[in-house]
Structures are given as C-alpha cells and as structure tokens.
C-alpha cells in the first residue's frame, strides 16, 4: 500500500468523520490531525478520528503520503497554495471542498505537473447541519456519494501520486461511498441545485420565521415534520456557507432566482387549473431511496 | 360514556389512521366507515380501522353518537351542510379539515344552536405525503398536536353534544395528541406558515427540478438528505391541496410572497456582510424536538 501515513488538516465534522471512518474500516497507519482550533484536534483525538495531534501542519503534511484538506472552501484554497511548493511529487493532496471550480482552477498551475505534488479534488455529499469534531460520525458516509472532479488537470500527476489517488478512491469506497466523477463546472452547477439551493432557502425561511414569530409558542408547538425539514439547515454555520456563497455565487443565484419565479407562478395560480399542472409535475419528481444520515 | 358508536366519513389516510388509533387505544364500540371510493373503506376494514362498511353514509351518521368528517376541505364543507338538517341535537360532528375559517363560518348557522347538532372543529397536525387507507398509521398521532377552533360558536351546543365534545377531546389525548385551541382565523394564518408554505415551496421546487432535470441521473444520484427533505412534500396529492389553496388563498399568498422577497434579499446579498445577519437570525430559529412521524 502506498498510503501509510495520512495528515488531516481540519479535524472538524467532516475531517473527523473521515478519520473515524478510515480507522473503523481498516486503516491502521498514523493519522496526524491538525485544526486551527486546537480543541477540535483534541476532540478528534479523543474520538479516535486521528492517532496524534500535529503541532505543525506543514511538517505533518510533509511527512504524510496523503494530505486531506477539510474545511471551508477558502481555507482549502489557502492550503493548496501553501502546500504546493513544499510537497514532493509522489505525495497526494485531496480535499472535501464544497465548491470545485475555483479549487481546481487554482490548483491547475500548482499540482499534477512535473516535480509538483498530486491533487485529487473530492467532495463527499455527506454532512450535518451542526459542525465540530464532537459531532463527527463515520456513518454519514454510508450509502453516500463522493464526488471527484479530476477533469483533464490530473493528466500530469506522477505515477506515485496516481497510485495514491487510486488507493484513496478505494478507501472512499470502503467507508461506504459511491464515487461519481464530474467536470468541476458541472459539479458546481449540480451542487447549487441539490445542496446550496436547499441551504439558502432554509436559511431564508428560518430567518423569516425567527423575525416574524420570535416569541410565538403556538407556531413552535404546531410546527411539525414539514417545518422541521424545511428549516433544519437553518442551523448551518455561516463560516462554511459564506465561502460557498462567495465561490459559487453565479450558479447559486441562478437556482434561487428560478425558484423565486416558480413560487411566484404558483402563488399567482393558487386558484387556477395551473395548480394541478404544478402538482402533476412535482408528483413525478423522485429521488432514489438513500441511507437516512447520508448526504447534506 | 356517551360516544358508543362512531361514523367516519372518509376512510383514507387520516380517517383510517384515526380509526386505527381509537381501536388500539381502547375504543371498543362500532366504527362505521364510508368512503367515496368503496375500496378505501374495504382497505380500512381490512386494517381494522373500522368495524363495518356503511353502505349509506347518511344512515350511518344518523345512527352514530359522533360523526368524524375526514377528507379535503370542500368535501367536509358539503357534509357539514348535508348533515346539519338530519342529525339530532345530542349528536356531535367533528372533523379533521386543514382550513378552519370557512368551515367554522359555514357551520355557524347550522350547528350549536337550539335543536341543531353539535360541531367541534378539529385539525390534527399529522399526516404523510402519501394518501389512502393502505398508508394509515395510528402512530402519526403520537406526540402530535390536535388543533381545535371552537371559538365562540360552540356556546349554543346542547349539553349532550357538549359531553361528547369533552369525551372526544379525551380520545384525542388518549391516541397521543396534545390539544391546542385557536381562533379559526389565527389557525389558518399559522397553518399557512407551518404547513401550507412548506407544501407549496416543496411543490414549486419539485416541479422546477422535474422540468429542468427530467432524465438527469447525476442529479438524482447526488441529491441527498437536504434535497429529499425539501422535495418530500412534492408527492402530496393535488386533490387535497387544491381545496386548501382555494379556502386559505390569502394567508398562503402572504407567506409565499414574504418568502419570495426573503430569498431575493438573500440572493442579492450572497457576497455581502448581510449574509451573516441572515445566518445569525436563521441559527436562532428553533423548533422543539418531536416524534419522528408526527405532523405534516
């Protein structure tokens, strides 16, 4: 095996969950964990998501076969830039960033070229609306999809890094995920629809209800499953979503605008036969069954 | 006990679930079931939601202490009008209608007056996005809220009907519900926010996705928990929601318009500090924990 030692930079919800999933599924090598908040690394260690806390992320990355970047998009961007000049061509960097266009673009001059380390852009469609290593959970990957967006950029990856990329895909499979490869731009467009749109609609609805019904006990008593589902993501952290909003703004704005127009159309047709057309169309939309906890 | 014999007119998802819940919680008297679709009554009988199929709903109602009207709002409206002249003052009619203003208004001249039967308007906040007696389930009431909107209209109820109303509230409690009393107008406004708004947003989103991604396998593979939650209600039947849209249009349109504006605001601020304000507000919105299946 060529991945014997792993560094996880960012040991919060996703980084911690990946560490736990790897160890629970047979990875026996050292996993060095580092987090901007040292308490997150300490919790991750306590939960056996990592085997040791790295005091210096640069050294930890240099000493590992694979470096997993886990955190908000801009933090991954920064690590990509900082690590490229100091890693060796046989090392592999991979990530869990939610937006891939900007990351792949920035990485294209820095990775997968002669003498440069390898980069395999990834994105597990798994998560929770709550953050932190304390909420890490290996089972979020069970039956989830792990997206990869290598595109043409990875053609220049060294054979050693390539071997690690293949091995990493195997680990992704072992922890319960199905891999799907997408072009980065298409990734960002699809994720705007399936992930970012639900988040921002849920944020808008939760903010609206909080403002309008701040102290209304009846609303909270009456609100049932439908309202809970529609507002669950309202609890999501700004720190993560600010980066997504910034780096995928155009695609997200397109989906939100389309939904605004569709809701307006429906509102204007609450009493017309057009309402039936909308229900008929909506009735035809089906998602495959999936594991309860998998995917955001 | 004054409720010894019950007629359920409309033995679909909710009517069937009520019958099952009553019998599983100790109601031992006859429950006569009738449905516009005889197969629904047959399924309800097979599932022991009712004890016999009524061939004639009018006779079944006349022979029962309590008549439960269960179905779309307009069907309940029609039954309210048809039953008022033929029931006795000691009999009680109650319902599960989703919109209460129009029902209470129409009932005010026909019930709860000397010589007229009693009417206790009710609305369990429980359900599923799928309909029919085959999907009936007594557990949907566990930890749910059952709303009542008697208002001042019930002052003229006969003592015999009043006793049945008190007893019915006790049954509602026994099957797992917490009763909350609301003014009909406030009921309709609150339900527009917690139930009707989520439904129509889910319909709009599902219709939009079906139109845009009809045959896209990637979207369906990637779509996870967030998208499933936001589109679950897209499967809801038009037949039920047409009546709700018609009879609560103004309140629903108000909520949809408010959400449209809020989404627009968020879309226009994806890259400004205002995004943090929206996330902060949304993060503060909290619903109490509730039973998994309870409430729509």
Interface residues (C-beta under 8 A of the other chain):
Chain A: X125 X126 X144 X145 X147 X178 X180 X182 X186 X190 X191 X193 X194 X195 X197 X198 X199 X200 X201 X202 X203 X204 X205 X206 X207 X208 X209 X210 X211 X212 X213 X218 X219 X220 X221 X222 X223 X224 X225 X226 X227 X228 X229 X230 X231 X232 X233 X234 X235 X236 X237 X238 X241 X242 X245 X246 X249 X252 X253 X256 X257 X258 X259 X260 X262 X263 X264 X265 X266 X267 X270 X271 X275 X276 X278 X279 X280 X281 X282 X283 X284 X285 X286 X287 X288 X290 X292 X293 X294 X295 X296
Chain B: X125 X126 X144 X145 X147 X178 X180 X182 X186 X190 X191 X193 X194 X195 X197 X198 X199 X200 X201 X202 X203 X204 X205 X206 X207 X208 X209 X210 X211 X212 X213 X218 X219 X220 X221 X222 X223 X224 X225 X226 X227 X228 X229 X230 X231 X232 X233 X234 X235 X236 X237 X238 X241 X242 X245 X246 X249 X252 X253 X256 X257 X258 X259 X260 X262 X263 X264 X265 X266 X267 X270 X271 X275 X276 X278 X279 X280 X281 X282 X283 X284 X285 X286 X287 X288 X290 X292 X293 X294 X295 X296
